[in-house]
Amino acid sequence: MEKFDLQRSYPELYSPRTGDFTLVDVPIMHYLAVDGHGDPNTSAEYGHALECLYPVAYSVKFASKRGLDADFKVGPLEGLWRAEDPDAFISGDKSTWDWTLLIAQPEWITSDMVDTAVASVAAKKELPGVERVRLQTLTEGLAAQILFVGPYDDEGPVLARLHSTWMPERRLTFNGDHHEVYLSDPRRTAPEKLRTVLRQPVRPEIG
């Protein structure tokens, strides 16, 4: 059985270059998802979301391998980030952020499989909020992205350049939530070596 690896199947989404933003056409993608609010560095809700997401992800993986003879590699953590004022991402006012944590899934994973995995995880361990994990489909389409290397808190100037220079020069505007893909494990990687895909869905300005 060949193990499906989403990162290898979509190198344009998971291996962008550093230096400058590029445009990519993101296909319809499916994710395990759980929502929350607040500063990820201090919010208990964020910690609970992480604790729920990974057990469900591995439960889905093992069910797929056993029941469908279709194995796959669990993908990296991803996140959608939103705020009423996009400048909140530049200023670093994380207390105002809403977020959705994600782990991408192969297209054959169904909502029923996810619901079964959630129930299985909940029966084995008490995890606050595990019932909120769901299967979500994203249609991001055209997006600007870049590979950022460094601490998460240093992303501000790069995003400021995207918002105030790169997008206006190309007459592009926002068309969805700020999306990040975490290619490094922060528990095992020095902050200056963290690799993060920064992605912003965009569309042409009207008028």
Buried (B, 14 or more C-beta within 10 A) or exposed (E): EEEBEBBEEBEEBBEBEEEEBEEBEBEEBBBBBBBBEBBBEEBEBBEBBEBBBBBBBBBBBEBBBEEEEBBBEBBBBBBBBBBEEBBBBBEBEBEBBBBBBBBBBBEEBBEEBBBBBBBBBBEEEEBEBBBBBBBBEBEBBBBBBBBBBBBBEBBBEBBBBBBEEBBEEBEBEEBBBBBBBBBBEEEEEEEEEBBBBBBBBBEEEEE
